[in-house]
């Protein structure tokens, strides 16, 4: 179960890395902005929920596999 949880959390972290990368690239093309302009509490909470959701999903899938 812990392996599935770790894999799910890593998947969520990968999604966060992709979003941050896209934000960085987008900020390069808009004059007068920085990548940290959009770091609101809601934006950061959404990223945390991606990681938590991935971990929960990984846990649920690994639990299903071990019971079969």
Order of alpha helices (4+ residues) and beta strands (2+ residues): alpha-alpha
